[in-house]
Amino acid sequence: MGNCVVLCKPKTKTCKILQIVTVDGKILKLTAPSTVKELLVNFSGLGVAVSKRASRCLPPTYELKIGKKYYLFPCPNTTGFIINPVQASSTVETEQDGGVKRIKVVITRQQLQELLKKQLSVEDVVSGMERGKNSSSVEAPSTFWRPRLEPIPKEVSDLSWVL
């Protein structure tokens, strides 16, 4: 009766697969080496990095090696994206060549209902954001938002028994 320690060594085999992890977490498996430029033909607006937390994209001439894992992520250096710093609640990305825009707008349900009541088109809202104005009365959320709290009444208790 004693402790038993079993050491298990995983079988090592040569990995003949090139793995690409996409933005949504899917893994693409390639069996032949290729360059970053060849890979990005199918993924516009993305860059390739060697780790999840990389701050720079790999150059287009970099050869992706078999047995390694690479990550796809939005890379402003390779695609010429312009991110609008004025709107904290939205991201505007513009491709310089084709004029394609991807816009993500974060609004509350109340703001959405107000937009639907006024029957504004998406183009009206976006054009108002690009000009730095809001075309509707929907305001961007404040950076110093605080919840509305009801005051807690102070109860007067009889402390005569303590004295």
LUMKOLVEX-273744 format. One record per residue: residue number from 1; chain; residue in one letter; z, x, y of N, C-alpha, C in turn. Coordinates in Angstrom, 3 decimals, decimal comma, padded with zeros to 6 digits, m for minus. Example, Ala and Ser with C-alpha at 12.3 -4.5 7.8 and 13.67 -1.06 7.14 Angstrom:
PT|1|A|A|007,800|013,190|m005,690|007,800|012,300|m004,500|007,800|013,200|m003,300;
PT|2|A|S|007,080|012,850|m002,250|007,140|013,670|m001,060|007,870|012,900|000,030;
//
This chain:
PT|1|A|M|000,000|000,846|m001,173|000,000|000,000|000,000|000,000|000,888|001,231;
PT|2|A|G|m001,118|000,945|001,825|m001,234|001,761|003,018|m002,417|001,303|003,839;
PT|3|A|N|m002,662|002,027|004,851|m003,796|001,696|005,705|m005,056|002,311|005,131;
PT|4|A|C|m006,144|001,598|005,275|m007,422|002,070|004,774|m008,414|002,097|005,926;
PT|5|A|V|m009,043|003,208|006,128|m010,029|003,337|007,192|m011,376|003,605|006,544;
PT|6|A|V|m012,338|002,796|006,877|m013,674|002,979|006,349|m014,588|003,313|007,511;
PT|7|A|L|m015,263|004,403|007,404|m016,207|004,790|008,443|m017,592|004,337|008,028;
PT|8|A|C|m018,218|003,611|008,888|m019,576|003,149|008,617|m020,507|003,795|009,614;
PT|9|A|K|m021,495|004,435|009,111|m022,495|005,040|009,964|m023,753|004,195|009,879;
PT|10|A|P|m024,258|003,728|011,021|m025,485|002,942|010,947|m026,653|003,826|010,523;
PT|11|A|K|m027,551|003,214|009,800|m028,734|003,943|009,384|m029,590|004,208|010,612;
PT|12|A|T|m029,951|005,438|010,781|m030,804|005,772|011,915|m032,241|005,777|011,432;
PT|13|A|K|m033,045|005,071|012,164|m034,467|005,069|011,853|m035,219|005,296|013,152;
PT|14|A|T|m036,352|005,848|013,043|m037,129|006,094|014,246|m037,687|004,770|014,747;
PT|15|A|C|m037,449|004,515|015,998|m037,893|003,263|016,605|m039,302|003,460|017,146;
PT|16|A|K|m040,232|002,720|016,605|m041,621|002,857|017,020|m042,049|001,688|017,890;
PT|17|A|I|m041,094|001,185|018,676|m041,370|000,035|019,535|m040,944|000,367|020,957;
PT|18|A|L|m041,769|m000,008|021,893|m041,469|000,105|023,317|m040,970|m001,253|023,768;
PT|19|A|Q|m039,741|m001,335|024,272|m039,158|m002,620|024,657|m039,168|m002,773|026,172;
PT|20|A|I|m039,620|m003,957|026,627|m039,630|m004,307|028,045|m038,774|m005,551|028,208;
PT|21|A|V|m037,702|m005,467|028,989|m036,834|m006,615|029,249|m037,308|m007,258|030,546;
PT|22|A|T|m037,715|m008,533|030,470|m038,232|m009,230|031,645|m037,089|m009,741|032,512;
PT|23|A|V|m037,431|m010,301|033,661|m036,442|m010,798|034,614|m035,600|m011,910|034,001;
PT|24|A|D|m036,217|m012,766|033,184|m035,487|m013,881|032,582|m034,791|m013,504|031,269;
PT|25|A|G|m034,791|m012,217|030,894|m034,045|m011,761|029,734|m034,841|m011,669|028,446;
PT|26|A|K|m036,089|m012,078|028,452|m036,909|m011,982|027,243|m037,296|m010,522|027,010;
PT|27|A|I|m037,493|m010,170|025,746|m037,850|m008,799|025,399|m039,274|m008,773|024,865;
PT|28|A|L|m040,114|m007,995|025,535|m041,487|m007,782|025,078|m041,497|m006,499|024,260;
PT|29|A|K|m042,198|m006,532|023,132|m042,260|m005,364|022,268|m043,695|m004,870|022,212;
PT|30|A|L|m043,888|m003,607|022,569|m045,201|m002,978|022,528|m045,162|m001,853|021,504;
PT|31|A|T|m046,277|m001,669|020,799|m046,320|m000,632|019,772|m047,054|000,622|020,232;
PT|32|A|A|m047,706|000,565|021,371|m048,434|001,720|021,877|m047,900|002,094|023,256;
PT|33|A|P|m047,854|003,379|023,571|m047,411|003,770|024,908|m048,425|003,322|025,957;
PT|34|A|S|m047,932|003,026|027,144|m048,816|002,631|028,235|m048,208|003,104|029,543;
PT|35|A|T|m048,946|002,941|030,615|m048,437|003,324|031,928|m047,859|002,099|032,624;
PT|36|A|V|m047,102|002,347|033,675|m046,506|001,257|034,449|m047,603|000,380|035,042;
PT|37|A|K|m048,665|001,003|035,511|m049,769|000,262|036,129|m050,409|m000,704|035,135;
PT|38|A|E|m050,613|m000,272|033,889|m051,200|m001,132|032,862|m050,284|m002,302|032,525;
PT|39|A|L|m048,982|m002,058|032,510|m048,025|m003,114|032,195|m047,954|m004,154|033,307;
PT|40|A|L|m047,991|m003,706|034,563|m047,800|m004,615|035,694|m049,032|m005,452|036,028;
PT|41|A|V|m050,128|m005,266|035,294|m051,304|m006,118|035,495|m050,936|m007,571|035,221;
PT|42|A|N|m050,079|m007,806|034,243|m049,669|m009,162|033,872|m048,442|m009,648|034,635;
PT|43|A|F|m047,789|m008,778|035,391|m046,556|m009,136|036,099|m046,676|m008,751|037,566;
PT|44|A|S|m047,234|m009,641|038,366|m047,381|m009,334|039,785|m046,045|m009,490|040,496;
PT|45|A|G|m045,782|m008,618|041,441|m044,563|m008,691|042,231|m043,350|m008,067|041,579;
PT|46|A|L|m043,537|m007,408|040,441|m042,405|m006,806|039,746|m042,599|m005,305|039,636;
PT|47|A|G|m041,515|m004,612|039,402|m041,539|m003,186|039,174|m040,852|m002,880|037,860;
PT|48|A|V|m040,963|m001,643|037,401|m040,371|m001,225|036,135|m039,319|m000,159|036,426;
PT|49|A|A|m038,179|m000,260|035,736|m037,111|000,727|035,893|m036,559|001,094|034,526;
PT|50|A|V|m035,822|002,194|034,468|m035,264|002,656|033,203|m033,895|002,053|032,913;
PT|51|A|S|m033,276|001,399|033,904|m031,986|000,753|033,677|m031,917|m000,546|034,468;
PT|52|A|K|m030,927|m001,382|034,127|m030,766|m002,668|034,808|m030,393|m002,492|036,271;
PT|53|A|R|m029,678|m001,441|036,576|m029,151|m001,252|037,926|m029,920|m000,212|038,728;
PT|54|A|A|m031,152|000,038|038,379|m031,935|001,048|039,083|m032,245|000,588|040,498;
PT|55|A|S|m032,209|001,523|041,429|m032,496|001,183|042,817|m033,948|001,460|043,176;
PT|56|A|R|m034,651|002,187|042,330|m036,046|002,509|042,612|m036,917|002,172|041,408;
PT|57|A|C|m038,148|001,794|041,707|m039,128|001,499|040,658|m039,784|002,792|040,191;
PT|58|A|L|m040,266|002,758|038,967|m041,022|003,892|038,449|m042,404|003,908|039,090;
PT|59|A|P|m042,993|005,083|039,303|m044,332|005,145|039,899|m045,381|004,570|038,947;
PT|60|A|P|m046,511|004,089|039,484|m047,545|003,468|038,641|m048,130|004,401|037,584;
PT|61|A|T|m048,079|005,704|037,798|m048,661|006,643|036,835|m047,676|007,056|035,744;
PT|62|A|Y|m046,439|006,589|035,814|m045,414|006,954|034,831|m045,779|006,380|033,469;
PT|63|A|E|m045,698|007,209|032,426|m046,027|006,748|031,076|m044,770|006,237|030,381;
PT|64|A|L|m044,832|005,000|029,914|m043,723|004,378|029,196|m043,735|004,902|027,765;
PT|65|A|K|m042,597|005,402|027,307|m042,531|006,088|026,022|m042,036|005,165|024,914;
PT|66|A|I|m042,567|005,373|023,720|m042,161|004,621|022,534|m040,699|004,950|022,220;
PT|67|A|G|m039,942|003,915|021,823|m038,542|004,100|021,476|m037,593|003,908|022,645;
PT|68|A|K|m038,106|003,710|023,831|m037,274|003,524|025,019|m037,275|002,059|025,434;
PT|69|A|K|m036,296|001,703|026,261|m036,191|000,346|026,790|m036,348|000,418|028,306;
PT|70|A|Y|m037,207|m000,460|028,854|m037,459|m000,514|030,290|m037,185|m001,926|030,792;
PT|71|A|Y|m036,944|m002,052|032,083|m036,570|m003,333|032,682|m037,532|m003,691|033,808;
PT|72|A|L|m037,949|m004,973|033,831|m038,771|m005,494|034,922|m037,850|m006,140|035,948;
PT|73|A|F|m038,088|m005,881|037,228|m037,320|m006,533|038,282|m038,130|m006,513|039,569;
PT|74|A|P|m037,818|m007,391|040,536|m038,537|m007,392|041,812|m038,350|m006,050|042,511;
PT|75|A|C|m039,446|m005,454|042,899|m039,396|m004,129|043,508|m040,159|m004,147|044,824;
PT|76|A|P|m039,485|m004,081|045,973|m040,171|m004,153|047,259|m041,052|m002,950|047,538;
PT|77|A|N|m040,827|m001,821|046,901|m041,617|m000,625|047,180|m043,047|m000,734|046,674;
PT|78|A|T|m043,262|m001,410|045,548|m044,589|m001,424|044,948|m045,424|m002,619|045,367;
PT|79|A|T|m044,808|m003,701|045,790|m045,579|m004,908|046,046|m045,703|m005,269|047,505;
PT|80|A|G|m044,963|m004,636|048,385|m045,068|m004,945|049,803|m044,416|m006,255|050,178;
PT|81|A|F|m043,338|m006,623|049,516|m042,648|m007,856|049,861|m041,925|m007,681|051,182;
PT|82|A|I|m041,891|m008,740|051,953|m041,120|m008,763|053,185|m040,042|m009,802|052,997;
PT|83|A|I|m038,792|m009,397|053,133|m037,697|m010,339|052,971|m037,176|m010,688|054,342;
PT|84|A|N|m037,098|m011,989|054,623|m036,678|m012,487|055,918|m035,167|m012,348|056,048;
PT|85|A|P|m034,647|m011,432|056,903|m033,210|m011,251|056,996|m032,518|m012,310|057,837;
PT|86|A|V|m033,275|m013,114|058,582|m032,680|m014,106|059,471|m032,047|m015,233|058,678;
PT|87|A|Q|m032,721|m015,695|057,633|m032,220|m016,808|056,836|m031,415|m016,272|055,668;
PT|88|A|A|m030,112|m016,426|055,711|m029,269|m015,960|054,616|m029,373|m016,886|053,419;
PT|89|A|S|m029,703|m018,170|053,666|m029,744|m019,133|052,578|m031,122|m019,247|051,954;
PT|90|A|S|m032,085|m018,472|052,410|m033,419|m018,548|051,824|m034,009|m017,157|051,713;
PT|91|A|T|m034,943|m017,023|050,800|m035,641|m015,770|050,630|m037,123|m016,043|050,770;
PT|92|A|V|m037,785|m015,322|051,653|m039,213|m015,484|051,853|m039,858|m014,173|051,462;
PT|93|A|E|m040,760|m014,227|050,504|m041,455|m013,038|050,057|m042,937|m013,234|050,317;
PT|94|A|T|m043,586|m012,241|050,900|m044,992|m012,356|051,229|m045,747|m011,195|050,614;
PT|95|A|E|m046,851|m011,496|049,980|m047,716|m010,472|049,448|m048,729|m010,154|050,531;
PT|96|A|Q|m048,881|m008,894|050,921|m049,733|m008,535|052,041|m051,204|m008,806|051,753;
PT|97|A|D|m051,643|m008,639|050,523|m053,056|m008,774|050,210|m053,534|m010,221|050,209;
PT|98|A|G|m052,910|m011,081|049,430|m053,451|m012,405|049,198|m052,860|m013,520|050,023;
PT|99|A|G|m051,778|m013,307|050,723|m051,165|m014,375|051,500|m050,395|m015,366|050,646;
PT|100|A|V|m049,923|m014,945|049,484|m049,158|m015,813|048,602|m047,700|m015,735|049,022;
PT|101|A|K|m047,030|m016,888|049,084|m045,628|m016,906|049,493|m044,784|m017,565|048,423;
PT|102|A|R|m043,632|m016,960|048,149|m042,621|m017,552|047,280|m041,394|m017,770|048,126;
PT|103|A|I|m040,913|m019,000|048,157|m039,787|m019,317|049,023|m038,710|m020,007|048,213;
PT|104|A|K|m037,481|m019,552|048,394|m036,339|m020,189|047,759|m035,417|m020,654|048,876;
PT|105|A|V|m035,170|m021,949|048,930|m034,321|m022,519|049,965|m033,100|m023,129|049,290;
PT|106|A|V|m031,933|m022,786|049,776|m030,692|m023,330|049,237|m030,137|m024,316|050,254;
PT|107|A|I|m030,063|m025,601|049,850|m029,529|m026,638|050,726|m028,574|m027,513|049,926;
PT|108|A|T|m027,756|m028,269|050,642|m026,813|m029,165|049,977|m027,509|m030,473|049,637;
PT|109|A|R|m026,834|m031,308|048,876|m027,399|m032,616|048,522|m027,590|m033,478|049,763;
PT|110|A|Q|m026,644|m033,411|050,675|m026,747|m034,206|051,898|m027,956|m033,783|052,716;
PT|111|A|Q|m028,194|m032,486|052,813|m029,357|m031,997|053,545|m030,648|m032,427|052,857;
PT|112|A|L|m030,663|m032,408|051,534|m031,838|m032,852|050,791|m032,100|m034,331|051,030;
PT|113|A|Q|m031,052|m035,139|051,008|m031,215|m036,571|051,263|m031,748|m036,816|052,668;
PT|114|A|E|m031,274|m036,046|053,634|m031,757|m036,198|055,008|m033,242|m035,837|055,108;
PT|115|A|L|m033,644|m034,771|054,410|m035,061|m034,391|054,404|m035,918|m035,474|053,765;
PT|116|A|L|m035,417|m036,064|052,683|m036,179|m037,107|052,002|m036,259|m038,378|052,839;
PT|117|A|K|m035,198|m038,702|053,571|m035,222|m039,884|054,434|m036,263|m039,737|055,534;
PT|118|A|K|m036,360|m038,544|056,089|m037,313|m038,305|057,179|m038,726|m038,073|056,659;
PT|119|A|Q|m038,873|m037,946|055,354|m040,161|m037,734|054,691|m040,890|m036,517|055,262;
PT|120|A|L|m040,164|m035,428|055,384|m040,757|m034,189|055,861|m041,436|m033,479|054,696;
PT|121|A|S|m042,531|m032,820|054,981|m043,210|m032,061|053,934|m042,585|m030,675|053,838;
PT|122|A|V|m042,856|m030,003|052,739|m042,339|m028,660|052,528|m042,900|m027,712|053,585;
PT|123|A|E|m044,146|m027,924|053,959|m044,779|m027,070|054,961|m044,061|m027,159|056,302;
PT|124|A|D|m043,605|m028,371|056,676|m042,882|m028,537|057,938|m041,582|m027,746|057,930;
PT|125|A|V|m040,865|m027,823|056,826|m039,582|m027,128|056,724|m039,801|m025,621|056,753;
PT|126|A|V|m040,800|m025,139|056,002|m041,072|m023,711|055,931|m041,550|m023,183|057,273;
PT|127|A|S|m042,416|m023,916|057,946|m042,905|m023,449|059,242|m041,766|m023,382|060,248;
PT|128|A|G|m040,821|m024,294|060,159|m039,655|m024,240|061,035|m038,795|m023,028|060,741;
PT|129|A|M|m038,678|m022,650|059,473|m037,895|m021,472|059,100|m038,576|m020,202|059,580;
PT|130|A|E|m039,903|m020,143|059,489|m040,629|m018,946|059,894|m040,536|m018,722|061,396;
PT|131|A|R|m040,491|m019,802|062,161|m040,379|m019,675|063,611|m038,956|m019,365|064,044;
PT|132|A|G|m038,017|m019,414|063,108|m036,631|m019,161|063,456|m035,921|m020,409|063,927;
PT|133|A|K|m036,614|m021,525|063,898|m036,024|m022,797|064,285|m035,959|m023,663|063,045;
PT|134|A|N|m035,259|m024,748|063,153|m035,240|m025,730|062,089|m036,013|m026,934|062,586;
PT|135|A|S|m037,047|m027,347|061,872|m037,852|m028,469|062,328|m037,133|m029,790|062,152;
PT|136|A|S|m036,085|m029,811|061,344|m035,297|m031,024|061,194|m033,906|m030,749|061,733;
PT|137|A|S|m033,075|m031,744|061,698|m031,716|m031,554|062,196|m030,806|m030,980|061,126;
PT|138|A|V|m031,377|m030,597|059,994|m030,587|m029,993|058,931|m030,231|m028,582|059,367;
PT|139|A|E|m028,954|m028,282|059,400|m028,509|m026,980|059,865|m028,141|m026,100|058,683;
PT|140|A|A|m028,320|m024,822|058,876|m027,937|m023,875|057,835|m026,422|m023,845|057,735;
PT|141|A|P|m025,901|m023,652|056,547|m024,451|m023,627|056,401|m023,841|m022,463|057,171;
PT|142|A|S|m022,693|m022,700|057,739|m022,000|m021,688|058,522|m021,457|m020,607|057,600;
PT|143|A|T|m021,412|m019,389|058,110|m020,872|m018,303|057,299|m019,353|m018,356|057,252;
PT|144|A|F|m018,743|m019,092|058,169|m017,291|m019,209|058,204|m016,862|m020,597|057,772;
PT|145|A|W|m017,438|m021,109|056,722|m017,134|m022,449|056,237|m015,736|m022,473|055,660;
PT|146|A|R|m015,017|m023,528|056,002|m013,688|m023,748|055,433|m013,604|m025,194|054,994;
PT|147|A|P|m012,937|m025,461|053,886|m012,825|m026,845|053,433|m011,899|m027,633|054,356;
PT|148|A|R|m012,185|m028,909|054,474|m011,341|m029,777|055,275|m010,143|m030,179|054,417;
PT|149|A|L|m008,963|m029,781|054,843|m007,749|m030,056|054,088|m006,875|m031,027|054,857;
PT|150|A|E|m006,262|m031,906|054,121|m005,322|m032,828|054,745|m003,984|m032,123|054,893;
PT|151|A|P|m003,278|m032,376|056,003|m001,990|m031,712|056,190|m000,975|m032,199|055,159;
PT|152|A|I|m000,127|m031,305|054,738|000,910|m031,642|053,770|002,169|m031,997|054,558;
PT|153|A|P|002,658|m033,225|054,400|003,847|m033,607|055,169|005,081|m032,860|054,666;
PT|154|A|K|005,902|m032,446|055,626|007,139|m031,759|055,267|008,192|m032,803|054,965;
PT|155|A|E|008,800|m032,656|053,831|009,838|m033,599|053,441|011,180|m033,103|053,964;
PT|156|A|V|011,896|m033,999|054,569|013,229|m033,656|055,051|014,192|m033,941|053,914;
PT|157|A|S|014,789|m032,900|053,419|015,712|m033,079|052,297|017,143|m032,903|052,790;
PT|158|A|D|018,022|m033,513|052,106|019,437|m033,437|052,459|019,998|m032,139|051,884;
PT|159|A|L|020,266|m031,185|052,754|020,770|m029,889|052,324|022,289|m029,783|052,489;
PT|160|A|S|022,962|m030,895|052,706|024,410|m030,852|052,937|025,172|m030,411|051,693;
PT|161|A|W|024,612|m030,640|050,530|025,303|m030,246|049,307|025,301|m028,731|049,116;
PT|162|A|V|024,348|m028,018|049,818|024,279|m026,566|049,701|025,381|m025,912|050,524;
PT|163|A|L|025,727|m026,504|051,656|026,725|m025,906|052,546|028,062|m026,090|052,027;
//
